[in-house]
Amino acid sequence: MKKLFITIISVITLLASCDVSDSLNIDQKSPTTVPASGLFANATRNLFDQMNDCNVNTNVLRLYSQYWAQTTYPDESQYNQVTRNISGNIWNTMYRDVLQDLKGAKETLAASNEDDISNKIAIINVVEAYAYATLVETFGDVPYTEALDPLNPSPKYDDAKTVYLDVMSKLSAAISTMDANGGGFDSNQDPVYGGDVSLWKEAASSLLLRMAMRIADSNPTESKQYAEAAAAGAIMDNSDNFGIHYLDASPNTNPLWVNLVQSGRIDFVGADTFIDELNALNDPRRPYWFETVGGVYKGGIYGDANAASSFSGFSSLITNPSLIGNIITASEVHFLLAEAVARGYSVGGTVEDHYNAGITASILEWGGTQAEATAYLAQPAVAYATAAGDWKQKIGTQKWIAMFNNGMEGWTTWRIFDQPAFNAPPGMSLSDIPTRFIYPISEATLNGPSYDAAASAIGGDTKTTKLFFDKF
């Protein structure tokens, strides 16, 4: 009996030592799986960096919106999409650096026993919706149903409108799923809202409202349905803006600072298209956005090479390394609601109410005062009742101004409203202004059949092909 007891003790000791030995063989500093929170945070940061960047290799939309002009090398403001791999960089960032990580985060969560999984997956779906919406609005038809499959390097492209409507449906479901009183990612895992699910729900509703108004001309029934459902839950105050809080120290600074200050280069100045409009309206936001030159605000010729010292550069606010990188704001939401009311949707308020609120929110966002907003709105050229044009011109012009630091929205505002009147670069015509980006050259060479089918389906892989939502 004593021998049996000793034998059992020996076996237990051996098993225990094996467990200890196995655990010691695991490198705790090199995990084999990445936590869902890390994948989510990385993907979200990559999305916001892409949307806020101004590097000519990755994001030229402040140029396409004619907010900025260039100095030495004006290729991008002359709409050259070939010399640099801009399309490829946008494509890779969205698919590889954003969507792939989000997919991994969802898969990790689904296989875990973490708390608040439902809220976390819904939040991930909001970022995913933003990425896919951006891809469709940039290129048109894109890989969707066969995307992100490492075993399928040649995914088919899906119809842009079909993708967009499916993304809207999933975004709507995410909004319904989110429990604003429940938990989300921890405060140190959520680079946008610090774990506040109620704010994520506002951002999701705002994105759905934006997407609904995108399709107002192509899909009026769905547009009205989604806009009316999203309106009440959207962002109404600047304190809730959908933005990432950058820091003063590298590598967590705003990409604007990296390109405008840290680089030591002066590649951009304000564009005459934009600054002339601001001057004509005596806009109080000028000092928050630009410096004066010779005591005045002066924009460089859009599409030309401009001497930096002769034109207005950017304010210390714009070049602040910790400038918040907003991609949806209360100002934008009010302009979306103004458009919705103008189209006859039941979202509350009047066109003028939301128009005024959109302008006011923008002025306050940048540090202006209520008094400045009131004085600005009192000008006949600004007041909704007396400003020039129909509702599209009035809303389109003021929304374009308010979207100054969001190139994608500035460019898309022009595509939707055809307002304001842009300038043709020297030697070019207005018909040369891009309405999309061409597909990456890598798609044509590595995914030829799918690329060819997509190019044919959208009417040609050219930068002036109009996308489905840009009907007029």
N, C-alpha and C positions, 0 to 999 in steps of 0.2 A: 504493500500500500504506500509505504514511504517512497519507494522508487517511482511509483506511478505519479505521486504528487510532485516529485522533483522533475519528472519528465514534462508534466503539464506546465510547470513554472518555466522550464527552459524554453518550451515552445512559445509561450506568451512573451517571454523576454526577447526571443528571436524575432517574433512578428513586430513587436514594438520597436526594436532596433531597426528593422527594415523600414517602418513608417518614418522614423526619424531620419534615416539615411536618405529615403526618397525625398523628403521635404527639403533636406539640405542640398539636394541636387537641383532644386528649382531656383533659378535666378530671379529673385523677387524684383530686381531692378530692370529686368528684361521680360516683361509679361508676353505670353504668346497671343493674348487677345487684348484689344484696346477697349476700354470702357465706353459704353454708349455715350456718356456725357462728354468724353474727350472728342469722339467723332462728331458729335453735334456741335460742340463749341468750335472745332476747327472748320467745319463746313460753313457755319454761320459767319465766322470771321472772314473766310474766303469770299463769301457772297458779298458782304458789306465792303470789303476792300475793292473788289471788282467794280462795284457800283460807284464807289467814291473816288476811284483812281483817276488820274489825268495823264498817265504815261502814254505816249503816242503809240506804243506797241500793244496796249491793252484796252484803253478806253478813250476814244476821241469824240465822245458825244457832247462835250462842252463846246467843241468846235462845230460839230454838225448842227447844234442848236444856235450857233452864231452868237454865243455869249463871249467867247474868247477868239482872239486872232493869234497868229504865230509871228515869230520874229525871223530867224534865219532860214528855217526850212518849212515852207508852207504846204508841203505835199498833202498833209492830211486835211487841211482846210480847202484844198483843191480836189478833195474826194478821191484821192489815190488809195485804193483798197488792196493793191497788189504788191507794192514794194515791201511793205512790212506784213508780218503774219498776224494782223489784227484779228481777223476772223478766227484763225486757228487758236489764238490765245483766249478769246472769249469762249469758244467751244470747249477747249480743254479745261478751263477754269470751272465752267458750269457742270460739265459731265464728270470730270475726274476729281476735282477738288471740292465740289459741293455735293452733287447728287450721289456720287459713289459713297462718300462718307455718310451721307444721310441714310442711304440704303443699309450700310453696315450698322449704323446706330439702331435702326429699327429691328434688324435681325437679332442684334445682341439683346435688345430689350425683350423681344418676343420669347427668347430662350432663358430669360432671367426671372428672378422673383423680387425684383426691385419694387419699391413703393411707387404709386402714382404712374404706373406704366401707361394707362390710357391717356392721361394729360400729356405725358412726355411724347408719345407717338403723335398726338394731335399737333403739338408744337412743331415737331419735326416736319409734319406734313405742310405746315404753313410755310416754312423755309423752302421746302421742295416745290410748293406751288409757285412761289416767287421765282425760283430758278427756271422752271419750265415756262412760265409766262414770259420771262425775259428772253428765253431762247426762241419762242414762237414770234414774239414781237420784233426780234432782231433778224431772224432768218426766214421765217415762214414754216414750211413743212420740216419736221425734225424727227430723229429717232425717239420713240416713246415706248411703245409696247415691247419692242425688242432691245431697248437700250439697257446698258449697265450689265450685260451678260458677258462675262469673260470668255465663255465658250462660243460666242457669236461675234466675231470681229467685224462682221458686215451687216449690221442691222438695217432693216428697212426703215424708210422715213414714213411717218404718219401724217395724214392730212392736218394742216395747221388748225383749222376751225374745230375739227373733231378733238384734237389734243386739248385745245383751249377750253372747250365745253366740259371735257372730262376732268380737267384740272379744277375748274370752277365747282363741279359737282363734289369732288373730293375735298376741296377747301370748305365748302358749305357743310359737309359732314364733319370736318374737323372742328368747326365752330360749334356745332351742335354737341359734339362729344366733350369739349372742354368744360371742366367744372371750375368756375372762377374761384370757388371757395376751397378747392383742393390744392395739392402741392404739385410742383413741376420739378425742373432741374434745380439743384441747389444754387444759391446766390453766386457762388464762385464758379459755377459751371455754365451759367447763362450770361453771355456777354452783352445782351441787349436789355433785358428787363429784370435781371437778377432773381429770376425764379417766380416773378409775379404772373400768374396764369391769367388774371383778369386783363392785364395789359396786352398779353399775347392774343387774347380774344378780340380786343379792340383792333390790334394790328391786322388780324385775320379778316375781320369785318371790313376794314378799310381797303385791304387788298382785293377782297371780293367786290366791293363797290367800284374800285378802279377798273377791274376786269369787266364788270358789267357795263360800264360806260364805254369801254373800248369797243364792245360789240353792238353798240346802239344802232348803228346803220346796217350792219350785216345780219344781226339776230335780235330785232327789236323786242320780241316776246320774251326771250330768255333774259335780255338786258333789263327789262322792266321788273321781271320777277326777282332776279337776284339783287338788283339795286334797292328795291323796296324792302327786301328781307335784311339787307346788310346795313342800311342807313342808320338805324337807331343805335347800333352797337359800335359805330366807327369812332375814330379819334376826333375829339372836339377841342382838345386843349394842347398847347405846345409841350406841356410837361409829360404828355403821353406819346410824343412823337416816336416813330419806329426808327431808332437810330442807335448806333454803337458808340459807346463812350471811349474814345481813344485817350491815350495817356501822353505825358510830356516826354517820356523816354523811349528810345528805340528798344525793341522792334515793334512797339505797340502804339506808334503814332499814326495820325491820319495820313493816308497816302498823298494827300495834297502837299503836306509839309515835306515829305520825302522828295517829291519831284520839283517843288517850287523853291525850297530852301536848302535841304541837305545836299541836293545834287550840285549846288553851286551854279546852276544854269539859269538863264532867263530866256525861256523859249516861248513865253506867252505874255500877252497883254489883253486888256479888255477890247472887245470888237466894236467897231463903229456901229454895226447893226443894233447892238444892245445899248451902248452908252448914248447914242443919239436919241433913242427912245426914252431912256431915263432922263436925259437933259430936257427933252421936249415936255415931259410931264413933271419936271422939278421933283423927281423922286427922292424921298428922304432916305432911301436905302443906299444911295451912292457911297457915302463915307464908310458904310459898314462893309462894302464890297471892294471899293477901289481907292487908290491914291490919286491925288491931283497931280497934274503936270502943268507948270506955269500958272497955277491957281485955278485950273479948270479940269473938268473930267473930259478926257479925249480918248476915243477908241481908235485902234489901229484898223487899217483897211482889211476887211475880211477877205481871206484868200490870197493876200499878198505878203511879202516879206517886209516886216515893219521894224524900224529902229526902236529898240526897247525904251531908250531914254526920251523918246518923243511922245510916248503914249502912256496912258494910265496903267500902272501895275496894280497888284492886289494888296488889299488892306492887311493889317496885322491880324485881324480876325480870321481872314481866309487862310493865312499862312500859319496860324496857331497850330502847333503839333497836336493839341488835345481838342481841336474842333470836333464837335459831335458829327458823326457821319449819318445824317438822316436820309432815309430812302422813302418814307411816307410821313407826311406832316399834316397837322390840323388844317393848314392853309390849303393843301391839295384836296383834302376831304371836302372842304366847303366849296371849292370850285367844282368838284365832281357833283355835289348836291345842287349847285346852281344850274349846272347842265341838266341834271335829272329833272328838276322842276321845269326848266325851259322845254323839255321834251314831253312834259305832261305826266311825269311819274309822281306817285304819292309818297313823298319823302319828308314832308313838312317844310314850313317856311316858304319864302318867296325867292325868286331868282335874285332880286336885289339884296335881300337879307344875306344870302350865302355869298354873293359876290363881295359885299362889304366885309363880311366876316373873313373871307379868304384873304383879302388884301390886308386887313388889320392883323390877322394872325401872322402873316409873313413879316410885316414891319416889326411886330413885337418879338418874333422869333430871333431876329437879328440884332435886337437891342434897342430898337426904336421905341417911341412912346405912343400912348393913346392919342395925345394931342397931335403928334405928327401924322398919325393915321387919319384922324378926323380932318385935318387941314388938307391932306392929300385927296381924300374922298370928296372934299367940297369943290375941287376944281372941275369946271365944266367938261374938260377933256377926260376926266376920270370917273365922275359921278355916273352911275349906271343909266340914269334917265337921259343924260345929255351926251355921253361918250359916243363917238362915231361908230356907225355900223349896226348890224343886227346882233342878236345875242351871241352868235358864234364869234363874231369879231371882238365884242366886248369881253366875253369870258376868255376867249383864246388868247388875246393880247395880255390881259392881266395875269392869267395863269402862267403864261410863258415867262413873264417877268418874275413871278413868285418862285418858279422852279429853277431859278438861276444856278443853284448848286447841285442840281440833279439833272445831269445831261440827258439821261434816258427819257425822263418825263418832259424836258424841254423839247427835245426832238420829236417825241410822240405827240405832244400837244400841237406842234406845227403840222404833223402828218394828219391828225384828226380834224383840226379846225382850218387848216390852210391859213393860219394867222400866227404871227403878223407877217408882213411882207418881208421876205428874206432878200439879201443881196446876192447876186451872182458873183462868184469870184472873177477877177479879171480874165478876160478871154473865154469865159464860159457863159452858159445861159441858165436860167432858173430850172429848166428841164433836166439839168445835170445834178441837181441836189438829190442825194440818195434817199430812198424810202425803205431800204433794207441793206443788210450786209450780204456780200456774196458768201457762198459756202467755203469752208477751208479747202485749200488745194489738196490737203491730205485726204479729204473725203473723195475728191475726184480721182485720185490715184489709187487709194486703198479700198474704196468702197464704191467702185465705179457704177455697177448696175443700179444700186440704190440711189446714188447721186444723180444719175441720168434720169431716173424715174421722177425724182423729186423736182429737179430743175424743169422738166417738162410740165409737171403738174401745176407749178406755181406760175408758169408763163415765161420761164427763162431765168437762169441764174445770173441776173444782172443787178446792179445796185439801184436801179430805178424801177424795178418790178414792184408794183403795189401789192401789199399783203391784203388778206381777206377783209380785215377791219377798216382798211383805208380806202373806202369806196369812192370818195368824192374829192 
